[in-house]
């Protein structure tokens, strides 16, 4: 969770890594907390160092994109979708239902027994 002014945002660790040491300007939708744009500006004045850091971030981003593409492989997604199509869900009968688990408020959720 990250705070920008009065707005709290959920930002993933990879985005935080890229934003580190940069000025971040957020563009919000009018009358909403929806983020439309993010402008990143380097504060490094030495041009060679600034280019080295931008290239580092670019490589990081491309490696991340590659990892995500491999993780969300289309063939794997199609296989999972086919498996889900073959899955059915049914309610358990009342005698199988554990009535102690009806209340799902955090303080009422039972801990798993070892």
Order of alpha helices (4+ residues) and beta strands (2+ residues): beta-beta-alpha-beta-beta-alpha-alpha
